[in-house]
């Protein structure tokens, strides 16, 4: 079992920045691929970013467009999402997820609300 707790979401003006954090506990953190997802009001959950176990492979959704940066600190069992140049359409609940196998996400956090005012 892995427990994930997100934090850092808040109300921010368009063009501003936020740093989301996800604290993991339970199993060996470095065994897990980590990802960030989001669900906007009235929409399906969508993928935002991925980071491999060592941090050597990083991928982003196209809409990120160099605005977001995912990182992890395996010594602290933490994964981060730095979000810059925020837009109103980034308003969503952001979730971190952990997965053992490629293509599967086994554990999810409860989410943190990001609201971007225009």
Secondary structure as GFF3:
##gff-version 3
##sequence-region A 1 118
A	DSSP	beta_strand	3	7	.	.	.	ID=ss1
A	DSSP	beta_strand	11	13	.	.	.	ID=ss2
A	DSSP	beta_strand	18	25	.	.	.	ID=ss3
A	DSSP	three_ten_helix	29	31	.	.	.	ID=ss4
A	DSSP	beta_strand	33	39	.	.	.	ID=ss5
A	DSSP	beta_strand	45	51	.	.	.	ID=ss6
A	DSSP	beta_strand	58	60	.	.	.	ID=ss7
A	DSSP	three_ten_helix	62	64	.	.	.	ID=ss8
A	DSSP	beta_strand	68	73	.	.	.	ID=ss9
A	DSSP	beta_strand	78	83	.	.	.	ID=ss10
A	DSSP	three_ten_helix	88	90	.	.	.	ID=ss11
A	DSSP	beta_strand	92	99	.	.	.	ID=ss12
A	DSSP	beta_strand	107	108	.	.	.	ID=ss13
A	DSSP	beta_strand	112	117	.	.	.	ID=ss14
###
